[in-house]
Amino acid sequence: MRGATDSSGLTFRQDYFGDDAAWAALVSLLKDTFGIDIDPLRQLGGADPTSMPFGWFDDTGTLAANLSAFAMPIVINGRTINAAGFQSGAVRPPWRGRGLYRDVTAKALEWCDQQRFEAVVLYTDKPDLYTPYGFVSLPMHLHAGDAPTPISATTPSRRLDPWIAEDLALLQETLNARVPVSDRLAVCRSSAMFLINTQFDADIRLSWLPEQQAVIAWKIGDDDCFVLSDVVASIIPPLPAILGGLGMSPRKVEVLFAPDRLGWQGQPRLLETTTRFMIRADAPVDLDQPAMLSPMADF
Ligand SMILES: CC(C)(COP(=O)(O)OP(=O)(O)OC[C@H]1O[C@@H](n2cnc3c(N)ncnc32)[C@H](O)[C@@H]1OP(=O)(O)O)[C@@H](O)C(=O)NCCC(=O)NCCS
């Protein structure tokens, strides 16, 4: 039997992103809990418009406990699933152990059921928090192997900087028209997450390939390995064209999503991380083939 919730001195609020002070309270909660700053999202097109935050505030406006849901349609095993994502789950230390997280989780799940989402997905390093609600972990695999021979391009690529208005507009336009980068596992859109994730990894580079009308998120990894994090385009270009467009001719490649649309295979390798990708759905979900969600879709 689960314990009761002690919410004394707190007020519950839902759907509060329109309130600047409440948004600032969430930014502060996530900074203090995870050391991340999501405030730049305001300049990068704003939070996901489908976001539905559930939070307990004290009478000074401090956010004590929060969990946010948002629409995150994904492709799994070739099928588009109308999924919701859970993010920003945290409780400030003085208010822990009172059942507040259990409370916001129950409220968020109930909202997802009312909205008729087919599944709920999340990332966590505490899977035990979610297994009681029927969430299961899916293994994530990157793909690594020898690089293909690049196909050289006539028009050079150019770097994109989301802090330049013209580049941000091009990024947003391309994100809005994107197709999933893989049929095995990929987000359908998730523009806000892509844009904020450009701020969380200092090594990530964004390049525009004019011939393919594609945004490439990439970096150089250990031993000069070319690491491909995401491809945003309405037609996914093959890997040789991506390398040629970027003017790269690496020896090794790692692809951080399933490469089924890249015309290149590589070998799957289990991602060794404490973070789990979990899913809750009416029918059991398993990946038919090794895959992972692009880190640019992290949420
Ligand atoms: C994890 C966290 C959200 C729990 O918040 P909380 O308000 O203390 O949790 P609750 O009191 O509502 O407890 C809910 C349930 O989770 C369990 N739980 C609490 N902390 C847990 C942990 N670290 N790991 C596994 N289970 C945990 C509780 O035992 C309780 O179980 P019950 O429902 O069977 O009684 C909070 O400690 C926190 O913010 N931690 C840092 C950020 C974090 O890890 N967020 C979750 C990331 S996805």
The ligand as an ORCA input file, in Angstrom:
! r2SCAN-3c Opt
* xyz 0 1
  C      13.641     10.964     -7.336
  C      12.785     12.066     -6.745
  C      12.020     12.765     -7.875
  C      11.797     11.451     -5.751
  O      10.949     12.481     -5.249
  P      10.093     12.267     -3.908
  O       9.060     13.339     -3.835
  O      11.011     12.142     -2.738
  O       9.391     10.874     -4.181
  P       8.080     10.359     -3.472
  O       8.129     10.707     -1.998
  O       6.884     10.811     -4.211
  O       8.250      8.806     -3.660
  C       7.636      8.147     -4.744
  C       8.103      6.731     -4.798
  O       9.415      6.678     -5.353
  C      10.295      5.988     -4.466
  N      11.582      6.650     -4.589
  C      11.945      7.823     -4.046
  N      13.223      8.120     -4.409
  C      13.646      7.090     -5.187
  C      14.880      6.788     -5.833
  N      15.929      7.619     -5.759
  N      14.964      5.638     -6.536
  C      13.915      4.782     -6.596
  N      12.722      5.021     -6.012
  C      12.606      6.152     -5.293
  C       9.674      6.118     -3.108
  O      10.050      5.073     -2.269
  C       8.191      6.069     -3.429
  O       7.773      4.726     -3.606
  P       6.254      4.284     -3.310
  O       5.380      5.063     -4.269
  O       6.246      2.827     -3.574
  O       5.982      4.670     -1.881
  C      13.659     13.124     -5.992
  O      14.464     12.441     -5.060
  C      14.557     13.934     -6.919
  O      14.172     14.993     -7.397
  N      15.791     13.442     -7.166
  C      16.728     14.129     -8.044
  C      16.215     14.252     -9.473
  C      15.747     12.936    -10.049
  O      16.376     11.897     -9.900
  N      14.592     13.003    -10.761
  C      13.990     11.865    -11.414
  C      14.704     11.716    -12.689
  S      13.821     10.935    -13.935
*
